Amino acid sequence: MGLIFKDDLHDRFGTWPLAYSRYSGGELGELQAIARAVGDGDDAVFQGAWSTAADALEHEAALALAKGRRAEARELLLRASCFFSIGYRPLFGKPKMTKAIESSRQLRWSIVQRGFWVNGVDSLRDYLQQVERFTVVDRVERIACPTLIARAENDPIADTAEALFEALTCPKTLIRFGAQDGADGHCEMGNRSLLNRRVLDWLDEVFAV
């Protein structure tokens, strides 16, 4: 059972719009209504509920635009695009199950559905060979521009942030995000506005030099 949605994977994606609520991502009440529509449904029901909500926003945007309210229409269309995107996420790729990950819904989506799809492969072996290429281990010394490293406390993907920071020889900054800020998860999704503020402040300082 997730925070809003009953299914944990649905909840992982379904709560993302909260991180963008300041930028037309979605309001808590909207997400709760969509979660009620999904209930115990599968990925197709999840996608359908988000699409229904997005269609309603798109219709409302068309009415606003017809009355010359361009700013309102823009906000509604941004929210609709966010909703369409969220609904599609569990359906990424064409899953071909492997015994090692078939018991975990999270791993199935992360590796088989999304990982295989974005890397254009159809086996775990080919996937691992592909992702092995994405590294800076043998080229970190070639990075010369000012570099910002974000370290979210409870994001396993960020576990190597400190090591990368130490290896860099360019102008560098390490910004930590913790549970006390609600930004300790993957991509700081729990408090993206804090991430945005700190990153944009860093850019201001870099380009002011």
Secondary structure, DSSP 4 states (H G I P E B T S, - for coil): --SSSSSHHHHHHHTGGGGGGGGT---HHHHHHHHHHHTT--HHHHHHHHHHHHHHHHHHHHHHHHTT-HHHHHHHHHHHHHHHHHHHGGG-S-----TTTTT-HHHIIIIIIIIHHHHT-SSHHHHHHHHTT---TTTGGG--S-EEEEEETT-GGGGGHHHHHHH--SSEEEEEE-GGGT--SGGGGGGHHHHHHHHHHHHHHHHH-
